[in-house]
Amino acid sequence: MTDVKPLVAIVGRPNVGKSTFFNKIAGQRIAIVQDTPGVTRDRIYADTEWTGRAFTLIDTGGIDTESEDVLYVQMKKQAEIAIDTADVICFFADARTGLMHQDVEIAQLLRRSKKPVIPVINKVDSPNQEETLYEYYELGLGEPIGISSTNMLGFGDLLDEIVRNLPEREAPEEFADQPIHLALVGRPNVGKSSLTNRLLMQERVMVSDIPGTTRDAVDTPFTREDGTRFIIIDTAGIRRKRAIEDESVERYSVLRSIAAIRRCDVALLIIDAQDGVTEQDLRIAGIIKDENKAMAIIINKWDAVEKDTGFYEQYEKDVLEQLKFVAYAPLVFVSAITGQRLNQIWTVVDRVYAQYTRRIPTGVLNDVIGDAQVALQPPMTGGRRLRIYYCTQPTSSPPTILLFVNDSELMHFSYERYLENQLRKAFGLEGTPVRLLMRQGKEDGA
């Protein structure tokens, strides 16, 4: 399985500069920054890296322990779910206001989490303010780190401390020795939990007709009759943003669903046959593709659709047209209620996982790329033509092909797509993305 990025949550009371810090680290203005408390209402997250360690930073709305306002109650729930999800917590306070009783109450909440907590005192804009750090030892969270989000002071010390507290990387395992992580993802109420229970052959996940019943990603170990081991991840449904504006717990359900996609090997995108492919289905498919995961598309509730002559062929054509950017993903039409074609899911999972982890011999790979160049030469750019000297596959999951070329700038996206199509034609590679990487210069011995 691929390396999963740890999660680092930024929490604290409103208006202590959490979003300013987040934006500086993320390198772009993602979260709305404003002096009015409570502006950051949504969970925002971004991938970042420090000293070779990658992690995902989560920005949260401020925790107001006193307010009974619905908004602040929801924001507190957001933060609590972020705390539960995170591997490391950065607890932000404000040097200008000094230690407040709300900080003390939040610190108590964080201690109960049993997670590594780093006390971060923001708005320490000059050395004269460093003495304000001493009062924060009262929180009992260890040595506070003073920073200035606005001026980017103290960032190195804080990032070093974050990396020091990240969980250790798990030693890589051989594919044969680890379970296959299978994530069922999709919009709410498309039948993910029902499908999970069918696949597990027992009622392991709560099933309800109410959209959003499954709020968290639920991991269930499962060993198939043939001895193949799986971890089946039934995720919370991913809703359109406008449908969750006032449901903060649902916002973090989206985070957990995306996290489930990141740590899976094979993602099953569940689509409701009665609704067809929706805008949100396209978005989820895009997330799976962007995360470079193996993928199959499961059309559920096929029993509930009225059919006449030619309906299946036209329906399949429409789905393939809408999801053409993941044309490599196979389709399976099933019914979790009746059990129709459910056995095909396992067949497809086996196929796409085999392709996702496939290693192609270097000699055969070079023959295919060489023949592709003979059949269609790369186009000329500025009087120069791309030359591919040699290729190899450094990694799988997904299959990643490294091309040694004369100039990577000469690789046009259309020719790159052509090469990918030739690789799929030669090797199949059903259900898996294919990554093409370029390196200038000849490989030693090529």
C-alpha positions in Angstrom: 0.0 0.0 0.0 1.1 3.5 -0.7 2.6 5.7 2.1 -0.3 7.6 3.8 0.4 11.2 4.8 -0.1 12.0 8.5 -2.7 14.6 9.5 -1.8 17.7 11.5 -4.7 19.7 12.9 -4.5 23.5 13.7 -6.9 24.3 16.6 -7.6 27.1 19.0 -10.1 29.7 19.9 -11.3 32.2 17.2 -9.0 34.8 15.8 -5.7 33.6 17.0 -4.2 33.5 13.5 -4.6 29.8 12.6 -5.7 30.5 9.0 -2.8 33.0 8.4 -0.3 30.3 9.4 -2.1 27.7 7.3 -2.0 29.9 4.2 1.7 30.7 4.6 2.5 27.0 4.9 0.2 26.0 2.1 1.8 28.6 -0.1 -1.5 30.1 -1.2 -4.5 32.0 0.2 -6.8 29.1 0.7 -8.6 29.9 3.9 -10.4 33.2 4.3 -8.5 35.5 6.6 -10.4 38.3 8.4 -10.3 39.9 11.8 -13.9 38.9 12.5 -13.9 35.8 14.7 -15.6 32.8 13.1 -14.7 33.6 9.5 -13.1 30.1 9.0 -16.2 27.9 9.0 -15.1 25.1 6.8 -12.4 22.5 7.3 -9.6 23.3 4.9 -6.7 21.0 4.3 -3.5 21.0 2.2 -0.5 18.7 1.6 2.9 20.1 2.6 6.4 18.8 3.3 9.3 19.7 5.7 12.7 18.1 5.8 11.5 15.2 3.6 8.4 14.4 5.6 5.1 14.9 3.9 1.9 15.6 5.9 -1.5 17.1 5.5 -2.3 20.2 7.4 -5.9 20.8 8.5 -7.2 24.3 9.3 -10.3 24.5 11.6 -12.8 27.0 12.8 -12.2 28.5 16.2 -13.4 26.7 19.3 -15.6 29.0 21.4 -16.2 27.1 24.7 -18.7 29.6 26.0 -20.9 30.6 23.0 -24.2 28.9 22.5 -24.5 30.3 19.0 -25.3 27.5 16.5 -22.4 28.4 14.3 -19.8 28.2 17.1 -21.3 24.9 18.4 -20.9 23.5 14.9 -17.3 24.8 14.6 -16.5 23.1 17.9 -17.8 19.8 16.5 -15.6 20.4 13.4 -12.5 20.9 15.6 -13.3 17.9 17.8 -13.5 15.6 14.7 -10.3 17.1 13.4 -8.7 16.4 16.7 -10.0 12.8 16.6 -8.7 12.4 13.0 -5.3 14.0 13.5 -1.9 12.5 14.3 -0.5 15.7 15.7 -2.3 18.8 17.0 -1.0 22.4 16.9 -2.8 24.3 19.6 -2.7 28.0 18.8 -3.0 30.9 21.3 -2.5 34.6 21.0 0.5 36.4 22.7 -1.3 39.7 22.5 -4.3 38.8 24.6 -2.3 36.5 26.9 -3.5 33.3 28.4 -7.3 33.2 28.6 -9.6 30.8 30.4 -10.9 29.5 27.1 -7.3 28.4 26.3 -7.2 26.4 29.5 -10.5 24.7 28.6 -9.3 23.8 25.1 -6.1 22.5 26.5 -8.1 20.2 28.8 -10.0 18.9 25.7 -6.7 18.3 23.9 -5.1 16.4 26.8 -8.0 13.9 26.7 -7.3 13.2 23.1 -4.0 11.5 24.0 -2.5 12.9 20.8 0.8 14.8 20.6 -0.1 18.5 21.2 2.3 21.4 20.4 1.4 24.7 22.1 1.9 27.5 19.5 1.8 31.1 20.7 1.1 33.2 17.7 1.7 37.0 17.2 5.1 37.0 18.8 6.2 39.7 16.4 9.4 40.9 18.3 11.9 39.5 20.9 10.4 41.8 23.5 7.2 39.6 23.5 9.0 36.3 24.2 8.6 36.6 27.9 4.8 36.2 27.4 5.5 32.6 26.6 6.1 31.6 30.2 2.5 31.8 31.3 1.6 29.2 28.7 3.5 26.5 30.7 0.4 26.5 32.9 -1.4 24.6 30.2 0.6 21.5 31.0 1.3 20.8 27.3 5.0 21.2 27.3 7.3 23.9 26.0 5.4 26.6 24.0 6.8 27.7 20.7 6.5 31.4 19.8 5.8 32.3 16.2 4.5 35.2 14.0 2.2 33.9 11.3 2.2 37.4 9.6 6.0 37.7 9.5 6.8 33.9 9.3 9.0 34.0 12.4 9.6 30.8 14.2 8.2 28.6 11.5 11.3 26.4 11.2 11.2 25.6 14.9 7.5 24.7 14.8 7.8 22.6 11.6 10.7 20.7 13.1 8.6 20.0 16.2 5.7 18.8 14.0 7.9 16.4 12.1 9.5 15.2 15.3 6.0 14.2 16.6 4.8 12.6 13.4 4.2 8.8 13.6 7.1 6.7 12.4 6.9 5.5 8.8 5.8 1.9 8.7 8.4 -0.4 7.1 7.4 -1.3 3.6 5.8 -4.7 3.1 5.7 -7.0 0.2 2.4 -6.9 -1.6 1.7 -10.6 -0.9 2.0 -10.1 2.8 -0.4 -7.2 3.4 -4.1 -7.0 3.0 -5.7 -5.2 0.0 -7.3 -1.9 1.2 -10.7 -1.6 -0.6 -12.6 1.7 -0.2 -16.3 2.1 -1.0 -16.9 5.8 -1.9 -19.7 7.9 -3.3 -22.5 10.2 -2.5 -24.7 9.6 0.5 -27.4 7.0 0.2 -26.1 5.2 -2.9 -25.9 1.9 -1.0 -22.3 1.8 0.2 -23.1 0.3 3.5 -25.5 -2.2 2.0 -22.8 -3.3 -0.5 -20.2 -3.5 2.3 -22.5 -5.8 4.3 -23.2 -8.0 1.2 -19.4 -8.3 0.5 -18.8 -9.2 4.1 -21.8 -11.6 4.2 -22.9 -10.2 7.5 -24.4 -7.0 9.0 -21.2 -5.2 10.1 -22.1 -1.6 9.1 -25.2 0.3 10.0 -27.6 0.6 7.1 -30.3 3.2 6.8 -32.3 5.0 4.0 -31.3 8.3 5.7 -28.5 10.0 3.7 -25.3 10.4 5.7 -25.9 7.7 8.2 -22.3 6.6 8.0 -20.4 9.6 9.2 -17.0 8.0 9.7 -14.8 5.7 7.6 -15.3 2.2 9.0 -12.4 -0.3 8.6 -13.4 -4.0 8.6 -10.7 -6.7 8.2 -12.0 -9.5 6.0 -10.5 -12.8 4.7 -12.1 -14.2 1.5 -12.6 -17.9 1.1 -9.5 -18.2 -1.1 -7.4 -16.7 1.7 -7.0 -13.2 0.2 -7.0 -10.6 3.0 -8.8 -7.3 2.7 -9.4 -4.2 4.8 -12.8 -2.9 3.6 -13.4 0.8 4.2 -17.0 2.0 4.2 -16.9 5.8 4.0 -19.2 8.6 4.8 -21.0 9.9 1.7 -19.4 12.9 0.0 -21.9 15.6 -0.5 -21.9 18.8 -2.6 -20.6 21.7 -0.6 -23.8 23.7 -0.8 -25.7 20.7 0.7 -23.5 20.7 3.8 -23.1 24.4 4.5 -24.8 24.1 7.9 -23.6 20.5 8.8 -20.1 20.8 10.1 -19.8 17.1 11.0 -20.6 16.3 7.3 -17.7 18.5 6.3 -15.3 16.3 8.2 -17.0 13.2 6.8 -15.7 14.5 3.4 -12.2 14.8 4.9 -12.4 11.2 6.1 -13.7 10.0 2.8 -10.8 11.6 1.0 -8.4 10.2 3.6 -9.9 6.7 2.9 -9.2 7.1 -0.8 -5.7 8.1 -0.1 -5.0 5.0 2.0 -6.8 2.5 -0.2 -5.4 0.4 -3.0 -8.6 0.0 -4.9 -11.5 2.5 -4.8 -15.0 1.4 -5.8 -17.0 4.4 -6.9 -20.6 3.6 -6.1 -23.2 5.3 -8.3 -27.0 5.1 -7.9 -28.4 3.7 -11.1 -31.6 5.7 -10.6 -29.8 9.0 -10.6 -27.1 8.2 -13.2 -23.8 10.0 -13.1 -24.0 13.3 -11.2 -21.7 16.2 -11.0 -20.6 15.0 -7.6 -19.8 11.5 -8.9 -17.5 13.2 -11.5 -15.8 15.0 -8.6 -15.2 11.9 -6.6 -13.9 10.1 -9.7 -11.5 13.0 -10.2 -10.2 12.6 -6.6 -9.6 8.9 -7.1 -7.7 9.6 -10.3 -5.7 12.5 -8.7 -4.7 10.2 -5.9 -3.5 7.6 -8.4 -5.6 4.7 -7.1 -6.9 1.6 -8.8 -10.6 2.1 -9.6 -13.8 0.4 -10.6 -17.2 1.9 -11.1 -20.2 0.1 -9.4 -23.6 1.0 -10.7 -25.8 0.0 -7.7 -29.6 -0.4 -7.5 -29.8 -1.7 -11.0 -32.8 -3.7 -10.0 -34.8 -0.5 -9.4 -34.4 0.8 -13.0 -37.1 0.1 -15.5 -35.5 -1.3 -18.7 -36.6 -1.9 -22.2 -34.8 -3.1 -25.4 -31.4 -1.4 -25.8 -31.6 0.4 -22.4 -28.5 -1.3 -21.0 -26.3 -0.5 -24.0 -27.4 3.1 -24.1 -27.0 3.5 -20.3 -23.5 2.0 -20.4 -22.6 4.3 -23.4 -23.8 7.4 -21.4 -21.8 6.5 -18.3 -18.6 5.8 -20.3 -19.0 9.1 -22.1 -19.4 11.1 -18.9 -16.5 9.3 -17.2 -14.2 9.2 -20.2 -11.4 10.8 -18.2 -11.2 7.5 -16.2 -12.0 5.3 -19.2 -9.7 2.6 -17.9 -12.1 1.9 -15.0 -14.4 -1.1 -15.5 -18.1 -0.9 -15.0 -20.1 -3.4 -12.9 -24.0 -3.3 -12.7 -25.2 -4.7 -9.4 -27.9 -4.7 -6.8 -27.0 -4.8 -3.1 -30.6 -5.6 -2.3 -31.1 -8.6 -4.5 -27.5 -9.7 -4.7 -27.5 -9.4 -8.5 -23.9 -9.7 -10.0 -22.2 -9.0 -6.6 -19.7 -11.8 -7.3 -18.5 -9.7 -10.3 -17.2 -7.1 -7.8 -14.6 -9.5 -6.4 -13.6 -10.5 -9.9 -13.1 -6.9 -10.9 -11.3 -6.0 -7.7 -8.8 -8.9 -8.3 -8.2 -7.8 -11.9 -7.6 -4.1 -11.2 -5.4 -4.8 -8.2 -3.3 -7.1 -10.3 -2.8 -4.4 -12.9 -2.3 -1.7 -10.2 0.7 -3.7 -8.7 2.0 -5.0 -12.0 5.7 -5.0 -12.9 6.5 -4.9 -16.6 9.9 -6.4 -17.7 12.2 -3.6 -18.9 13.0 -5.3 -22.2 9.4 -5.7 -23.1 8.6 -2.2 -22.0 11.4 -0.7 -24.3 10.1 -2.8 -27.2 6.6 -1.3 -26.8 7.8 2.3 -26.5 10.2 1.8 -29.4 7.5 0.4 -31.6 5.3 3.3 -30.6 7.9 5.8 -31.8 8.3 4.1 -35.1 4.5 4.0 -35.7 4.2 7.7 -34.7 7.1 10.0 -34.3 6.9 12.7 -31.7 6.0 16.1 -33.2 8.6 18.8 -33.9 8.7 21.7 -31.4 10.8 24.8 -32.3 12.7 22.7 -34.9 13.6 20.0 -32.4 12.1 16.5 -31.9 11.6 14.6 -28.7 13.8 11.5 -28.5 13.2 8.7 -26.0 16.4 6.8 -25.3 15.3 4.3 -22.8 12.6 3.5 -20.3 12.1 1.5 -17.1 9.5 0.9 -14.4 10.8 2.1 -11.1 7.6 1.5 -9.1 4.1 0.1 -9.2 0.9 1.0 -7.4 0.3 2.5 -9.9 2.6 1.4 -12.7 5.1 4.3 -13.1 7.2 4.5 -16.3 10.4 6.6 -16.3 11.4 7.8 -19.8 14.9 9.0 -20.4 14.6 11.7 -23.0 16.7 14.4 -24.8 14.5 17.3 -23.5 11.5 16.8 -21.3 10.1 20.2 -22.5 9.6 18.6 -25.9 7.0 16.1 -24.6 3.6 17.3 -25.7 0.6 16.2 -23.7 -1.0 14.6 -26.7 2.1 12.4 -27.4 2.2 11.5 -23.7 -1.4 10.4 -24.0 -0.6 8.4 -27.1 2.2 6.6 -25.3 -0.1 5.8 -22.4 -2.7 4.4 -24.9 0.0 2.2 -26.5 1.0 0.9 -23.1 -2.6 0.0 -22.3 -3.0 -1.6 -25.7 0.0 -3.8 -25.1 -0.4 -4.7 -21.4 -4.1 -4.1 -20.6 -3.6 -2.1 -17.3 -7.3 -2.2 -16.6 -8.6 -0.1 -13.7 -5.3 1.6 -12.9 -3.8 4.9 -13.7 -0.4 5.0 -15.5 2.2 7.6 -14.6 4.8 8.7 -17.1 7.8 10.5 -15.7 10.5 12.2 -17.8 14.2 12.5 -17.0 16.7 14.3 -19.3 19.8 12.4 -20.4 20.6 8.8 -21.2 20.4 6.1 -18.6 23.9 4.6 -17.8 24.4 1.7 -20.1 21.5 2.5 -22.3 
